[in-house]
Amino acid sequence: MDKKIEVGATPPVTSGEMRTDELAALYSLTDSLYRANTQVEILDAALNTITAVLGTRASILLFDDAGVMRFKAWRGLSDHYRTKLEGHSPWQPGFADPQPILVEDIASTDEPQWVKAAIKSEGICGLAFIPLVSRRKVIGKFMTYYPEPHQFQSSEIDLALTIARQLGFSLERLRADEELRESEERFRLMSEQAPVMIWMSDANGGCLHLNRMLRAFWGVENTELRDFDWQRTLHPDDSGAVERAVMGAITGRKGLSVEGRYRNSEGVYRMLRTTAHPRFSSSGEFLGMVGVNIDLTERYESEAALRESEERLRVALAAGRMGTWRYDLTTEQQSWDERQYELFGLPPSEPPSRDLFLSVVHPDDLSFVQFDLDDLPDGESFLDSEFRIIRPDGATRWIMAHALARSGADGKPVELIGVNFDITDQKENEEGLRLLLAELNHRVKNTLAVVQGLAFQTFKDGQATIEARKAFEGRLIALATAHNLLTQSNWENASLESLAMDVLDSQGVDKGRLAIHGPQVSLSSKAALALVLVLHELGTNALKYGALSNDSGGIDIRWHIDSARILRFMWREYGGPRVSPPKRIGFGSRLIEHAVERDLDANVMLDFASGGVVYTIEVPLHKLMDLPYEHTCR
């Protein structure tokens, strides 16, 4: 007798038809396995059938994760037996297409003696190894035990294989269900704790699932999902585009990516990007969409802030007429901004280069912008220079350049980053100031000469009387009046009308006793200083002796310009005491008659008419308006 018999290796034995009780047992097994939800229920149902139709003693063993065959369920076996023989198996995990092994008498096999002894001590003589298979690989076995030698009939073998197939299928189904549940649980945990907002919809776009982050965003509880309408949280300006995109994806059974603003639980709109894909059943039925929402608000705000900052910088550079540039010292590549091209008057289509830059630098200033890389110090350093450029349109402009030399890991300079700005106006202002200072220096010297002349003539022969001092002070005040008017126009001109009004006002003349008429005339500095002294002397005489020495007199001052461009100026007094020519010609009278005559090449007429002094000047207009200032008082 063979020690072990594998089905398929032995001649077939005559089989009878399956008995009614066996069919009933298989039906009961099928029903029980269909209803079973746990491994214990599956194994218990299988053992009930095995012991009912194959023998009263049986066991079911499965490989564990370590590949050891372990007892999972049994009937009629002692703890000692199971402990002794656990792990003993004719197959290794993953063995393909295993066949049942039938043992008629254990004593006739070549098993180790300890195995035989353990089996014999349990009262077992014949036994069968029926493999349990999943995907053609062995996952375990069930065994039947007999107290006497047992010759297995083909009907028993068929019945055993039928039970094994159903048992293996049920275990596989249970494993698949458990894997599915485990996978779903992993997905649920992953979705629930994910740092993005995950959702799932039905085929009509209704809400099925929101993960924790998305529920918190909208302030929605799990129990409220069916009634939650996400569309109502959309910003009115975005709702149309978002809803069209979502409905289009659902209708077309396709993915989508769309951005829109949604109102969160705090009533604040946030910009979300929604990316979703369609879900299908195993049969191809469309189930809905699954997607994620990513909050882009901070990114949009940062981008907006960056754009605003860049715009402010652009405006600041434009307002300061500044252009920026970068020079890679390793590759000698340059980059210029738009303003840099504008400064140099070059088209932006010109590739920036060192040669292009040097081509616009004034030849006399090339030494200010050329440098040797070996002369640059290690580390960061600053370079400043001023130079002129000659633009393509021929204009010469002054440029100031500030640059930062940045170093690489070895401390050697690798690039220059700089800013250029136009300082032409500043240079022109500096030149104007220099000329103004020179002119002021010249005019101060001349003014001092005038003061020296006034002092000499006023205090001639040592006559430092109180009256002389007052006359000198009045003349100085008149000069100061002219200086004030000239200073207001940078010593370029003074208004004849303002000059007359200010001189007489400084002497305390009542404006109601004055009449001034004439067109606008701008006097050069020389003409103003000459006329102010004349007007002062006329006013002084009018106050002391003439029309202003009583309460009824007045002064009429008027001028006009004739067709020959001659200014005709007249001072006429009226209503004062009777006038007669002076008996002595003093310095004031000489000043009135000869100051403008000498300094302005004017014709002067002084008439001491009995009704009041009339003083007339005729002077070419060009002499009043553009004359070098070299007034002296002799």
C-alpha positions in Angstrom: 0.0 0.0 0.0 1.3 3.5 -0.8 2.2 5.6 2.1 0.3 8.6 0.7 -2.0 8.9 -2.2 -2.4 12.1 -4.2 -5.7 12.4 -6.2 -4.9 12.1 -9.8 -1.9 9.9 -9.2 -4.0 6.8 -8.3 -6.5 4.9 -10.5 -10.0 6.3 -10.3 -12.4 4.4 -8.0 -16.0 3.8 -9.0 -18.2 6.6 -7.7 -21.8 6.5 -6.9 -24.2 9.3 -7.2 -24.2 12.1 -4.6 -26.7 11.3 -1.8 -29.5 13.5 -0.9 -28.1 14.3 2.5 -24.8 15.4 0.9 -26.6 17.7 -1.5 -28.6 19.2 1.4 -25.3 19.7 3.4 -23.7 21.5 0.4 -26.8 23.7 0.0 -26.7 24.5 3.7 -23.0 25.3 3.4 -23.5 27.6 0.5 -26.3 29.4 2.4 -24.2 29.7 5.6 -21.2 31.0 3.7 -23.3 33.6 1.9 -24.5 34.9 5.2 -21.2 34.7 7.1 -19.5 38.1 7.8 -16.5 36.9 9.8 -13.8 34.3 9.5 -15.1 32.5 12.6 -18.6 32.2 11.0 -17.1 30.9 7.7 -14.9 28.3 9.4 -17.7 27.1 11.7 -20.1 26.6 8.7 -17.4 24.7 6.9 -16.7 22.4 9.9 -20.4 21.7 10.3 -20.6 20.4 6.7 -17.2 18.5 6.8 -18.2 16.6 10.0 -21.6 16.0 8.7 -20.6 14.3 5.4 -16.9 13.3 5.7 -16.2 12.4 9.3 -16.8 13.4 12.8 -13.4 14.8 13.4 -11.9 17.6 11.3 -9.8 20.8 11.4 -9.1 23.8 9.3 -5.6 25.4 9.1 -4.4 28.6 7.4 -1.0 30.1 6.8 -0.2 33.1 9.0 1.8 36.1 8.0 5.0 34.3 8.9 4.1 31.4 6.6 3.3 28.9 9.4 0.3 26.6 9.0 -1.9 27.3 12.1 -5.0 25.6 13.4 -8.0 28.0 13.0 -10.9 25.7 13.8 -11.3 22.1 14.8 -13.6 19.4 16.0 -12.5 16.4 18.2 -8.9 17.3 18.6 -7.0 17.8 21.8 -4.9 20.8 22.7 -1.8 18.5 22.9 -2.3 17.2 19.4 -2.8 20.7 17.9 0.3 22.1 19.8 2.4 19.1 18.7 1.5 19.2 15.0 0.9 22.9 14.3 3.1 24.0 11.5 3.4 20.6 9.9 2.3 20.9 6.3 3.0 19.1 3.0 2.9 22.5 1.2 4.7 25.8 1.5 3.0 29.2 1.2 2.2 30.1 -2.4 2.5 26.5 -3.7 0.6 26.4 -7.0 -2.1 24.0 -7.9 -1.8 21.6 -4.9 -3.6 18.3 -4.9 -5.4 16.5 -2.0 -3.3 14.0 -0.1 -5.1 10.9 1.2 -3.5 8.8 4.0 -5.3 5.4 4.5 -3.0 4.4 7.4 -0.5 6.7 9.0 1.5 3.8 10.2 2.3 2.8 6.6 3.8 6.3 5.7 7.4 7.4 6.0 6.6 10.3 8.2 9.0 10.9 11.2 8.3 8.7 14.1 7.3 11.6 16.4 4.6 12.6 13.9 3.3 9.0 13.7 3.3 8.8 17.5 1.4 12.1 18.0 -1.2 11.0 15.4 -1.6 7.5 16.9 -1.9 8.8 20.4 -4.8 11.0 19.3 -6.6 7.8 18.1 -6.2 8.6 14.4 -5.3 6.1 11.8 -6.5 7.4 8.4 -6.6 11.1 7.4 -6.9 13.4 4.4 -5.2 16.7 3.5 -7.5 18.8 1.4 -5.8 22.1 0.1 -7.6 25.4 0.3 -6.7 27.5 -2.7 -7.0 31.2 -3.7 -5.9 32.4 -7.1 -4.4 28.9 -7.7 -2.1 29.3 -4.7 -2.5 27.3 -1.5 -3.5 29.3 1.5 -4.3 26.5 4.0 -6.0 23.1 4.3 -8.8 21.3 6.0 -8.3 17.7 7.3 -10.6 14.8 8.2 -9.5 12.1 10.6 -10.6 8.4 10.9 -9.9 6.0 13.8 -9.4 3.0 11.4 -7.6 2.7 8.1 -9.8 4.5 5.6 -10.0 3.8 1.8 -11.3 7.1 0.2 -14.0 6.8 -2.4 -14.1 9.1 -5.3 -17.4 10.6 -4.1 -15.8 11.6 -0.9 -13.0 13.2 -2.8 -15.4 15.1 -5.0 -17.4 16.2 -2.0 -14.2 17.3 -0.2 -13.0 19.3 -3.2 -16.4 21.0 -3.5 -16.3 22.0 0.1 -12.7 23.2 -0.3 -13.5 25.3 -3.3 -16.5 27.0 -1.5 -14.4 27.5 1.6 -11.5 28.9 -0.3 -13.7 31.3 -2.2 -15.4 32.5 1.0 -12.1 33.1 2.7 -10.9 35.0 -0.4 -14.1 37.0 -0.5 -13.6 37.8 3.2 -10.0 38.8 2.7 -11.0 41.0 -0.2 -13.8 42.6 1.9 -11.4 43.2 4.7 -8.8 44.7 2.3 -11.6 46.9 0.9 -12.7 48.0 4.3 -9.1 48.6 5.3 -8.5 50.5 2.1 -11.6 52.5 2.6 -10.6 53.2 6.2 -7.2 54.3 5.1 -8.8 56.6 2.5 -11.2 57.9 5.1 -8.4 58.7 7.5 -6.2 60.1 4.8 -9.0 62.2 3.5 -10.2 63.3 6.9 -6.7 64.4 8.0 -5.4 65.6 4.7 -4.1 69.2 4.6 -6.3 70.0 1.6 -10.1 70.2 1.2 -11.4 66.9 -0.3 -15.0 66.4 -1.4 -17.2 63.9 -3.2 -20.4 64.5 -5.1 -23.2 62.4 -6.5 -24.0 62.1 -10.2 -26.1 65.3 -10.0 -23.5 67.4 -8.2 -25.0 67.0 -4.8 -22.7 66.8 -1.8 -21.8 63.3 -0.5 -18.7 63.8 1.4 -16.6 66.7 2.8 -13.4 66.0 4.8 -12.7 67.6 8.1 -10.8 70.6 6.6 -13.6 71.4 4.1 -16.4 70.9 6.7 -14.5 73.4 9.0 -14.1 75.8 6.1 -17.9 75.9 5.5 -18.9 75.2 9.1 -20.9 72.1 8.0 -21.6 69.0 10.1 -21.5 65.5 8.7 -25.2 65.1 9.3 -26.0 68.3 7.2 -24.2 67.2 4.0 -27.3 66.1 2.2 -28.9 69.4 2.6 -25.8 71.5 2.1 -25.7 73.7 -1.1 -22.1 74.7 -1.8 -23.2 76.9 -4.7 -24.8 79.4 -2.3 -21.3 80.1 -0.9 -19.9 81.3 -4.2 -19.1 85.0 -4.8 -21.8 86.4 -7.1 -19.1 87.5 -9.6 -17.7 84.0 -9.8 -20.8 81.8 -9.4 -21.7 81.7 -13.1 -18.3 80.6 -14.4 -17.8 78.0 -11.6 -21.2 76.4 -11.9 -20.8 76.2 -15.7 -17.5 74.4 -15.3 -18.8 71.9 -12.7 -22.0 71.1 -14.7 -20.0 70.8 -17.9 -17.7 68.3 -16.2 -20.6 66.3 -14.8 -22.4 66.3 -18.2 -19.3 65.4 -20.1 -18.0 62.9 -17.5 -14.6 64.6 -17.5 -12.2 66.3 -15.2 -12.1 70.0 -14.4 -10.0 72.7 -12.8 -11.6 76.1 -11.9 -11.0 78.9 -9.5 -13.5 81.0 -7.6 -14.2 82.8 -4.4 -16.2 81.0 -1.7 -17.6 82.5 1.6 -16.2 80.5 4.6 -17.9 80.0 8.0 -16.6 83.4 9.1 -18.3 85.2 6.2 -15.0 85.9 4.5 -14.5 85.1 0.8 -11.5 83.0 0.0 -10.1 82.1 -3.4 -10.1 78.3 -4.0 -8.9 76.3 -6.9 -11.1 73.2 -7.5 -9.6 70.1 -9.3 -11.9 67.2 -9.8 -12.3 63.9 -11.7 -15.3 61.7 -12.5 -16.0 58.5 -10.5 -17.3 55.3 -12.2 -18.5 52.0 -10.9 -17.0 48.6 -11.9 -19.7 48.4 -14.6 -18.9 51.8 -16.0 -21.8 53.7 -14.4 -21.1 57.4 -13.6 -21.2 57.9 -9.9 -20.3 61.6 -9.5 -17.1 63.6 -9.0 -14.3 63.5 -6.5 -12.0 66.5 -6.0 -9.9 68.8 -3.9 -10.1 72.5 -3.1 -6.9 74.4 -2.5 -6.9 77.8 -0.8 -5.0 80.2 -3.0 -5.9 83.4 -1.1 -2.5 84.0 0.5 -0.7 83.3 -2.8 -3.0 85.7 -4.7 -2.6 88.3 -2.0 1.2 87.8 -2.1 1.2 88.1 -5.9 -0.9 91.2 -5.7 1.4 92.7 -3.0 4.4 91.8 -5.2 2.8 93.5 -8.2 2.0 96.6 -6.2 5.5 96.7 -4.8 7.0 96.3 -8.3 4.7 99.0 -9.6 5.7 101.3 -6.8 9.3 100.6 -7.6 8.7 101.2 -11.3 7.0 104.5 -10.6 9.7 105.5 -8.1 12.4 104.7 -10.7 10.5 106.5 -13.4 9.9 109.5 -11.1 13.5 109.6 -10.2 14.5 109.1 -13.9 16.4 106.1 -12.8 17.3 103.0 -14.8 18.5 99.6 -13.3 20.9 97.2 -14.8 22.8 93.9 -14.0 26.2 92.9 -15.3 27.3 89.2 -14.9 31.1 89.4 -14.5 31.5 85.7 -15.3 29.5 85.5 -18.5 29.7 89.3 -19.3 25.9 89.2 -19.9 24.0 92.4 -19.1 20.3 93.2 -18.6 18.8 96.6 -18.6 15.3 97.7 -17.7 13.2 99.9 -19.9 14.1 103.1 -18.1 17.8 102.4 -18.7 17.2 102.4 -22.4 15.2 105.6 -22.1 18.1 107.3 -20.2 20.5 106.5 -23.0 18.1 107.2 -25.8 18.5 103.7 -27.2 15.9 101.4 -28.5 15.0 98.3 -26.3 15.7 96.1 -29.3 19.4 96.7 -28.9 21.0 93.8 -26.9 22.6 95.3 -23.8 26.4 95.0 -23.6 29.5 96.7 -22.3 30.3 98.0 -25.8 26.9 99.4 -26.2 27.2 101.3 -22.9 30.6 102.6 -23.7 29.5 103.8 -27.1 27.3 106.5 -25.5 29.7 107.6 -22.8 31.4 111.0 -23.5 35.0 110.3 -24.7 36.4 112.6 -22.0 34.6 110.6 -19.3 35.5 107.0 -20.3 38.1 106.7 -17.5 35.3 107.3 -14.9 33.4 104.1 -16.0 36.1 101.7 -17.0 37.5 99.3 -14.4 39.6 96.2 -14.1 38.1 93.1 -12.5 41.3 92.5 -10.6 40.9 95.9 -8.9 37.5 95.0 -7.4 37.9 94.0 -3.7 36.7 90.7 -2.4 33.3 90.6 -0.8 30.6 93.2 -1.4 31.6 96.7 -2.3 30.0 99.8 -3.8 31.0 101.7 -6.9 29.9 105.3 -7.6 30.7 107.4 -10.6 29.5 110.5 -12.5 29.9 110.8 -16.3 28.4 112.4 -19.3 26.7 110.5 -22.2 26.0 111.6 -25.7 22.6 110.3 -26.8 22.0 109.3 -30.4 19.9 112.5 -30.8 23.0 114.5 -29.9 21.9 115.6 -26.4 24.5 115.5 -23.7 23.3 114.4 -20.3 24.9 113.9 -17.0 24.5 110.4 -15.4 25.2 109.3 -11.8 25.7 105.5 -11.3 25.6 103.6 -8.0 26.5 99.9 -8.2 26.9 97.0 -5.8 29.5 94.4 -6.5 28.2 91.0 -5.2 30.6 88.1 -4.6 30.3 84.4 -5.0 31.1 81.6 -2.6 34.8 82.2 -3.0 34.5 85.9 -2.1 35.3 87.0 -5.7 33.0 89.5 -7.4 30.6 87.7 -9.7 28.1 90.5 -10.7 27.3 94.2 -10.6 23.8 95.4 -9.8 23.3 99.1 -10.2 21.1 102.1 -10.8 21.7 105.1 -13.1 19.9 108.3 -12.9 19.9 111.6 -14.8 21.5 114.5 -12.9 21.7 116.9 -15.7 19.3 119.4 -14.0 21.3 119.1 -10.8 24.5 119.9 -12.8 22.9 122.8 -14.5 21.6 124.1 -11.2 25.0 123.8 -9.7 26.5 125.7 -12.7 23.7 128.3 -12.3 24.5 128.6 -8.6 28.2 129.0 -9.4 27.4 131.8 -11.9 24.9 133.4 -9.5 27.5 133.4 -6.7 30.1 135.0 -9.0 27.5 137.6 -10.1 26.5 138.2 -6.5 30.1 138.7 -5.5 30.5 141.2 -8.3 27.3 143.1 -7.4 28.1 143.2 -3.7 31.4 144.8 -4.6 29.6 147.4 -6.8 27.0 148.0 -4.1 29.7 148.6 -1.6 31.2 151.1 -4.1 27.8 152.8 -4.3 27.6 153.0 -0.5 31.2 154.3 -0.3 30.3 157.0 -2.9 27.1 157.9 -1.0 29.0 158.1 2.3 31.8 160.3 0.7 29.3 162.7 -0.8 27.0 162.8 2.2 29.8 163.4 4.7 31.9 165.6 2.5 34.2 168.0 4.3 33.5 166.1 7.5 29.9 167.3 7.8 28.6 164.4 10.0 25.5 166.3 11.2 22.4 164.6 12.4 20.7 165.7 9.2 23.5 164.2 7.1 23.3 160.9 9.0 19.5 160.7 8.4 20.0 161.5 4.7 22.6 158.7 4.5 20.4 156.2 6.3 17.5 157.1 3.9 19.7 156.5 0.9 20.8 153.1 2.3 17.2 152.2 2.9 16.4 153.1 -0.7 19.2 150.8 -1.9 17.9 148.0 0.4 14.4 148.5 -1.2 15.9 147.9 -4.7 17.9 145.0 -3.4 14.8 143.3 -2.0 12.9 143.7 -5.3 15.9 142.3 -7.3 16.4 139.4 -4.9 12.8 138.3 -5.5 13.6 137.8 -9.1 17.2 136.4 -8.6 18.6 139.8 -9.4 17.3 139.7 -13.0 14.7 142.5 -13.0 12.5 144.7 -10.8 9.1 146.3 -11.7 9.2 150.1 -12.1 5.8 150.4 -10.4 6.8 148.3 -7.4 10.1 150.2 -7.1 8.3 153.5 -6.9 5.7 152.3 -4.5 8.2 150.6 -2.2 10.6 153.6 -2.1 7.9 156.1 -1.2 6.2 153.6 1.2 9.5 153.2 3.1 9.6 157.0 3.5 6.1 156.9 5.1 4.3 158.6 2.2 0.5 158.4 2.4 -0.6 156.3 -0.6 -3.7 158.5 -0.9 -1.5 161.3 -2.0 0.1 159.4 -4.8 -1.1 158.6 -8.3 1.0 156.2 -10.3 0.2 155.3 -13.9 2.1 153.5 -16.6 2.6 150.2 -18.4 4.5 147.2 -17.0 8.3 147.9 -17.2 10.9 145.5 -15.9 14.1 147.3 -14.9 17.6 145.7 -15.0 19.5 145.7 -11.7 21.6 148.7 -12.8 18.5 150.7 -13.8 16.7 149.8 -10.6 19.6 151.0 -8.4 19.9 154.2 -10.3 16.2 155.0 -10.3 15.7 154.1 -6.6 18.3 156.7 -5.5 16.6 159.3 -7.7 13.1 158.4 -6.4 14.4 158.5 -2.8 15.8 162.0 -3.3 12.7 163.3 -5.0 10.5 161.8 -2.2 12.8 163.3 0.5 12.6 166.8 -1.1 8.8 166.5 -1.5 8.5 165.6 2.2 10.8 168.4 3.4 10.0 171.2 1.0 7.6 170.2 -1.7 4.0 168.8 -2.2 4.2 166.4 0.7 5.3 169.0 3.2 1.7 170.2 3.8 -1.7 168.4 4.1 -3.0 169.2 0.6 -0.3 168.4 -1.9 0.2 165.3 -3.9 2.5 163.6 -6.4 1.6 162.3 -9.9 3.9 159.7 -11.3 3.4 158.5 -14.8 5.3 157.0 -17.8 4.7 155.7 -21.3 6.7 154.2 -24.1 6.5 156.0 -27.5 6.9 154.5 -30.9 10.6 155.0 -30.9 10.9 152.7 -27.8 11.7 155.6 -25.6 10.5 155.5 -22.0 9.2 158.9 -21.0 9.0 159.2 -17.1 7.6 162.2 -15.3 7.4 163.1 -11.6 5.0 166.1 -11.0 4.2 167.6 -7.7 1.1 169.7 -7.1 -0.8 171.5 -4.3 2.3 172.2 -2.2 4.1 175.4 -1.2 5.2 177.8 -3.9 8.4 176.5 -5.4 11.5 178.4 -6.3 14.9 177.1 -7.5 17.3 176.2 -4.7 20.0 178.7 -3.8 22.6 175.9 -3.3 23.1 172.7 -5.3 23.7 169.9 -2.9 24.6 166.2 -3.4 20.9 165.2 -3.5 20.2 167.7 -6.3 23.2 166.5 -8.3 22.1 162.9 -7.8 18.6 163.7 -9.1 20.0 165.5 -12.2 23.0 163.3 -13.1 22.6 159.7 -11.7 20.3 158.4 -14.4 21.8 160.7 -17.0 25.3 159.1 -16.5 24.3 155.5 -15.8 21.4 155.2 -18.3 22.4 157.7 -21.0 19.1 159.4 -20.3 17.9 163.0 -20.9 16.9 164.6 -17.6 14.9 167.7 -17.1 14.3 169.2 -13.6 11.9 172.1 -13.5 11.3 174.1 -10.3 8.0 175.4 -11.5 6.1 177.6 -9.0 3.2 175.1 -8.9 5.4 172.2 -8.1 8.6 170.3 -9.1 8.4 168.5 -12.4 11.1 165.9 -13.0 11.3 164.2 -16.5 13.4 161.4 -17.8 13.7 160.2 -21.4 15.7 156.9 -21.8 15.8 154.2 -24.5 13.9 151.2 -23.3 16.8 148.8 -24.0 19.0 150.8 -21.6 16.6 150.0 -18.7 16.3 146.3 -19.3 19.7 144.6 -20.1 22.7 146.5 -18.8 25.9 145.3 -17.0 25.8 146.4 -13.4 28.7 148.8 -12.8 27.0 151.7 -11.0 29.2 154.1 -9.1 28.4 157.3 -7.2 30.8 160.2 -7.6 
